[in-house]
Amino acid sequence: MIAAAIEPFAAATPPGSPRYFAWLYARPEQRPMVELTFALEYELSASVRSGIDHAVAHARLDWWQAEAEQLIAGAARHPLTESLCTARLQQGLGQPDLRALVATLRWDLAAATLPSQQAADHHAQAWSLAIFEPVVESLRQQAQLNGGADGTARDAVRHFAATAGQALGLERASRRVCGSGSSEGNAALTMSTIQPSTLMRDARAQLHTAVASLPREQQATLASVLVWLGCSYDALARQPDQPVATPWSMLRANLRAWRFARRACRQAFQLPPLMSRDLL
């Protein structure tokens, strides 16, 4: 791991979190890309953390907006984006587009209202395109899922990534609307016409749709991503005020993540039923 990624990666992946387990169950050759992506996500989100001076936050977002353009052009300057750019070029991949994500962070900074489901979907998609889908694309490339004539697998994985990423993006938005679930301590969003519970319900349903769309023979390659989805699904099913850091909850989280990983490696991954309240 490069030096610039150590602190933000640690902050982005507290033990017991879905991102921590996604990294833990990634294959050794997959971890560098996961580490860079999570560290970069944290650095971006930290620009709008609670308590930061607004002038400083705006200046940081302006810088990241310019850096997003530089990344697309293959001329990144920040150590994290530079390393990410190099790693993706070595895989023969294009660069993630961070511009829409930076734009949504400006909404977060202003505590702007998400006035409609369409706005929430845009917020979710911006995160997915910048963070989640590039990770899945990298894992797929490493496994050569898009090589040769296997166009069906390639398209299926892309569809899975878009659907699952949208669901996790809605989960992210719902947590930030509630003012919880953000390790960066970002300012909360506000809603005017829909409730956080609606976003959480939609996210759970979309996660089921995403998992159902993924061919079972691809589950082992994407095991770390499926662990991420499974642990996020568990988090969505918890009540907002339910404690998550007790010894029992940490043991349970580790057990659940291990079960998700084992099932994915056996090509038998599935999420609990939508109406299930007992996820253990």
Backbone torsions as a table, in degrees:
resi	resn	phi	psi	omega
1	MET	NA	133.7	179.6
2	ILE	-70.2	155.7	-174.8
3	ALA	-59.1	-39.1	-176.9
4	ALA	-66.3	-17.4	-177.0
5	ALA	-93.8	-16.1	-169.9
6	ILE	-60.4	-55.8	-176.2
7	GLU	-68.1	-49.3	179.5
8	PRO	-64.4	-33.9	177.9
9	PHE	-65.1	-43.8	179.0
10	ALA	-61.9	-39.5	179.6
11	ALA	-69.4	-31.4	-178.0
12	ALA	-80.0	-16.9	-173.5
13	THR	-128.7	60.7	177.3
14	PRO	-60.6	144.0	-179.5
15	PRO	-52.9	134.0	-179.7
16	GLY	94.3	-8.7	-179.4
17	SER	-84.7	157.1	177.7
18	PRO	-56.3	-39.1	179.7
19	ARG	-67.4	-36.0	176.8
20	TYR	-60.5	-45.9	-178.7
21	PHE	-70.7	-32.0	175.5
22	ALA	-60.6	-41.8	177.5
23	TRP	-69.5	-43.6	-175.3
24	LEU	-59.9	-39.2	-176.2
25	TYR	-97.2	9.9	172.4
26	ALA	-76.7	148.0	175.4
27	ARG	-67.6	154.7	-178.0
28	PRO	-52.3	-40.1	-178.7
29	GLU	-74.6	-14.5	179.1
30	GLN	-90.0	-21.7	-171.1
31	ARG	-63.6	-40.9	-178.9
32	PRO	-55.6	-42.1	179.6
33	MET	-68.1	-39.1	177.6
34	VAL	-63.4	-43.5	-179.8
35	GLU	-62.1	-46.3	-179.7
36	LEU	-63.3	-42.5	-177.2
37	THR	-66.2	-45.9	-179.6
38	PHE	-66.5	-39.4	178.3
39	ALA	-63.8	-42.7	179.4
40	LEU	-65.4	-42.2	177.7
41	GLU	-57.9	-43.1	179.9
42	TYR	-65.2	-44.0	-179.7
43	GLU	-60.1	-42.4	178.1
44	LEU	-63.2	-49.5	-177.0
45	SER	-67.1	-30.1	179.9
46	ALA	-65.1	-17.0	178.7
47	SER	-65.6	-21.5	-177.4
48	VAL	-121.8	25.3	-179.9
49	ARG	-65.6	155.0	-179.7
50	SER	-60.2	137.2	176.7
51	GLY	94.8	-14.2	-179.5
52	ILE	-74.3	141.9	178.3
53	ASP	-61.1	134.9	-175.0
54	HIS	-63.3	-36.8	179.1
55	ALA	-64.4	-40.8	177.8
56	VAL	-65.7	-43.0	180.0
57	ALA	-61.4	-44.9	179.0
58	HIS	-63.0	-39.8	178.9
59	ALA	-63.8	-40.5	179.1
60	ARG	-66.0	-41.7	179.0
61	LEU	-66.7	-36.7	175.5
62	ASP	-61.1	-41.1	179.8
63	TRP	-65.3	-43.4	-179.6
64	TRP	-67.7	-32.0	175.9
65	GLN	-62.2	-43.9	177.3
66	ALA	-66.4	-37.6	179.8
67	GLU	-66.8	-34.4	176.4
68	ALA	-61.2	-39.8	176.3
69	GLU	-65.1	-41.8	179.8
70	GLN	-64.3	-37.7	179.9
71	LEU	-63.7	-44.7	178.9
72	ILE	-60.6	-35.6	-179.6
73	ALA	-79.9	-3.8	-179.3
74	GLY	77.6	23.1	-177.5
75	ALA	-129.3	44.5	-178.4
76	ALA	-63.0	150.8	-177.2
77	ARG	-114.5	-32.1	-179.9
78	HIS	-70.1	143.1	-179.4
79	PRO	-54.6	-36.4	-179.1
80	LEU	-71.4	-48.5	179.9
81	THR	-68.9	-33.4	177.5
82	GLU	-64.0	-44.7	179.0
83	SER	-67.2	-39.5	178.0
84	LEU	-63.2	-43.2	179.0
85	CYS	-59.7	-46.7	-179.6
86	THR	-62.4	-44.7	-178.2
87	ALA	-63.0	-41.4	-178.8
88	ARG	-72.4	-35.2	175.8
89	LEU	-63.3	-37.9	178.3
90	GLN	-64.8	-28.3	177.3
91	GLN	-86.9	-4.1	-177.3
92	GLY	77.1	26.2	-177.3
93	LEU	-107.6	154.8	172.0
94	GLY	-76.9	176.7	-176.3
95	GLN	-95.0	145.4	177.0
96	PRO	-67.6	148.3	179.4
97	ASP	-97.1	108.7	-177.3
98	LEU	-91.6	-3.7	-169.8
99	ARG	-63.6	-44.7	-179.7
100	ALA	-66.9	-35.0	177.7
101	LEU	-64.5	-42.8	177.0
102	VAL	-60.3	-39.3	178.8
103	ALA	-62.6	-40.6	178.9
104	THR	-69.0	-29.8	176.5
105	LEU	-65.5	-28.7	174.6
106	ARG	-66.5	-35.7	173.7
107	TRP	-61.4	-44.7	-179.0
108	ASP	-60.4	-43.3	-178.2
109	LEU	-61.4	-38.3	-179.3
110	ALA	-85.0	0.3	-173.8
111	ALA	50.9	41.7	-175.2
112	ALA	-71.5	150.0	179.0
113	THR	-74.5	137.6	167.3
114	LEU	-91.0	100.8	-167.6
115	PRO	-76.5	-13.7	-173.0
116	SER	-155.8	169.8	174.5
117	GLN	-62.0	-35.9	179.1
118	GLN	-61.4	-41.0	178.4
119	ALA	-66.1	-40.4	177.5
120	ALA	-63.9	-40.1	178.2
121	ASP	-63.4	-39.9	178.1
122	HIS	-64.2	-42.5	178.4
123	HIS	-59.0	-43.3	-178.8
124	ALA	-68.8	-42.7	-177.6
125	GLN	-65.9	-36.3	179.1
126	ALA	-60.5	-42.4	178.0
127	TRP	-66.9	-43.6	-178.1
128	SER	-60.4	-46.4	-177.9
129	LEU	-65.3	-31.4	-177.0
130	ALA	-86.8	-33.3	-170.3
131	ILE	-116.6	-60.1	-169.1
132	PHE	-73.8	-51.5	-175.7
133	GLU	-62.4	-37.7	174.9
134	PRO	-62.9	-34.1	177.3
135	VAL	-64.8	-47.7	179.2
136	VAL	-61.6	-41.5	179.2
137	GLU	-59.7	-40.8	179.6
138	SER	-66.3	-43.5	178.5
139	LEU	-63.3	-40.3	178.7
140	ARG	-64.3	-40.9	-179.5
141	GLN	-64.8	-42.6	-180.0
142	GLN	-61.4	-34.4	180.0
143	ALA	-88.1	0.3	179.7
144	GLN	58.5	37.6	178.1
145	LEU	-70.1	-20.8	-179.3
146	ASN	-104.8	18.7	-179.1
147	GLY	-90.7	165.3	175.1
148	GLY	59.0	-137.2	-176.8
149	ALA	-100.0	15.3	-174.8
150	ASP	-83.5	54.4	-178.6
151	GLY	-66.1	-31.7	-179.7
152	THR	-63.4	-45.7	179.0
153	ALA	-63.4	-42.0	-180.0
154	ARG	-59.6	-49.2	-178.3
155	ASP	-66.6	-37.5	179.7
156	ALA	-64.8	-40.9	179.2
157	VAL	-67.3	-39.1	177.4
158	ARG	-62.6	-43.1	178.6
159	HIS	-63.7	-43.1	176.7
160	PHE	-58.0	-46.8	-177.2
161	ALA	-62.2	-42.3	-179.4
162	ALA	-65.9	-42.1	-178.3
163	THR	-71.0	-46.2	179.8
164	ALA	-66.8	-40.4	178.9
165	GLY	-63.1	-39.3	176.3
166	GLN	-62.0	-41.4	179.8
167	ALA	-64.4	-46.0	179.0
168	LEU	-66.8	-32.1	175.7
169	GLY	-65.6	-38.3	175.3
170	LEU	-66.3	-38.9	176.4
171	GLU	-60.8	-43.4	178.3
172	ARG	-61.3	-44.9	179.7
173	ALA	-63.9	-41.0	-178.2
174	SER	-65.4	-38.8	179.1
175	ARG	-66.7	-36.8	-178.3
176	ARG	-77.4	-28.0	172.2
177	VAL	-64.2	-40.6	179.5
178	CYS	-73.0	-15.5	-175.4
179	GLY	78.8	17.2	-179.9
180	SER	-134.6	167.0	175.2
181	GLY	82.0	8.6	178.4
182	SER	-114.8	110.4	-177.9
183	SER	-67.2	-17.8	179.9
184	GLU	-82.7	-11.4	-178.0
185	GLY	71.2	36.5	-176.9
186	ASN	-72.1	155.8	175.1
187	ALA	-61.7	143.7	-177.3
188	ALA	-77.6	147.3	170.1
189	LEU	-82.2	165.9	174.3
190	THR	-124.4	154.7	-179.3
191	MET	-121.0	152.1	179.0
192	SER	-117.9	-32.9	-173.7
193	THR	-121.3	-15.2	179.7
194	ILE	-130.2	155.4	-175.9
195	GLN	-101.3	154.5	175.6
196	PRO	-54.6	-35.9	179.9
197	SER	-62.4	-31.9	177.3
198	THR	-67.2	-42.8	177.6
199	LEU	-62.7	-42.0	-180.0
200	MET	-64.4	-41.1	178.3
201	ARG	-63.2	-44.6	179.1
202	ASP	-64.3	-39.0	179.6
203	ALA	-63.4	-43.2	178.9
204	ARG	-61.3	-43.9	-179.6
205	ALA	-63.9	-41.0	-179.6
206	GLN	-68.8	-33.4	175.9
207	LEU	-62.4	-41.1	176.0
208	HIS	-61.6	-43.3	179.1
209	THR	-62.0	-41.9	-178.9
210	ALA	-63.4	-48.0	-178.6
211	VAL	-62.5	-39.9	179.9
212	ALA	-65.0	-26.4	-177.3
213	SER	-83.6	-14.0	-176.0
214	LEU	-85.8	121.9	176.6
215	PRO	-56.6	137.2	-175.4
216	ARG	-60.5	-30.6	-178.8
217	GLU	-69.6	-10.1	177.4
218	GLN	-96.3	-4.9	-173.6
219	GLN	-64.8	-40.6	-177.0
220	ALA	-63.4	-41.2	179.1
221	THR	-63.8	-36.5	-177.4
222	LEU	-101.8	27.4	-176.1
223	ALA	-57.4	-43.1	-177.7
224	SER	-63.6	-37.3	177.8
225	VAL	-67.6	-40.0	179.1
226	LEU	-67.5	-34.6	173.3
227	VAL	-62.0	-43.2	176.6
228	TRP	-56.6	-46.8	179.8
229	LEU	-64.0	-45.9	-177.8
230	GLY	-62.2	-44.0	-179.9
231	CYS	-68.7	-35.2	175.7
232	SER	-66.6	-37.1	177.0
233	TYR	-62.0	-42.8	176.3
234	ASP	-58.6	-43.7	-179.3
235	ALA	-63.6	-37.3	178.0
236	LEU	-65.0	-29.8	-177.2
237	ALA	-81.7	-13.5	179.1
238	ARG	-77.6	152.1	170.8
239	GLN	-71.7	145.6	-177.1
240	PRO	-56.9	-31.0	-177.5
241	ASP	-95.8	9.0	-179.6
242	GLN	-75.1	129.0	-179.8
243	PRO	-64.1	145.1	-176.6
244	VAL	-124.5	3.2	-173.8
245	ALA	-121.8	19.7	176.0
246	THR	-78.1	159.1	176.8
247	PRO	-54.6	-40.1	179.5
248	TRP	-64.8	-43.7	-177.2
249	SER	-66.2	-35.0	178.1
250	MET	-68.8	-41.4	177.1
251	LEU	-62.7	-44.1	179.7
252	ARG	-62.6	-42.6	-179.7
253	ALA	-62.1	-42.2	178.5
254	ASN	-64.9	-40.5	178.9
255	LEU	-65.0	-44.1	179.7
256	ARG	-62.2	-44.3	-179.4
257	ALA	-62.2	-42.0	178.6
258	TRP	-62.0	-41.9	178.8
259	ARG	-64.4	-42.4	178.0
260	PHE	-60.3	-44.5	-178.8
261	ALA	-64.9	-43.0	-179.6
262	ARG	-62.5	-42.7	-179.8
263	ARG	-66.5	-38.7	178.4
264	ALA	-64.1	-42.7	179.7
265	CYS	-65.6	-26.2	176.6
266	ARG	-91.7	7.0	-179.2
267	GLN	59.0	37.6	-178.6
268	ALA	-131.8	26.1	-177.9
269	PHE	-70.0	137.1	171.3
270	GLN	-155.0	157.5	178.0
271	LEU	-91.9	157.5	174.5
272	PRO	-61.0	156.0	177.6
273	PRO	-56.5	151.4	-176.9
274	LEU	-58.9	-32.5	-177.4
275	MET	-92.2	2.2	-176.1
276	SER	-69.6	132.7	175.7
277	ARG	-104.6	-25.2	179.8
278	ASP	-101.6	97.5	-173.9
279	LEU	-86.6	-3.3	179.1
280	LEU	-87.4	NA	NA
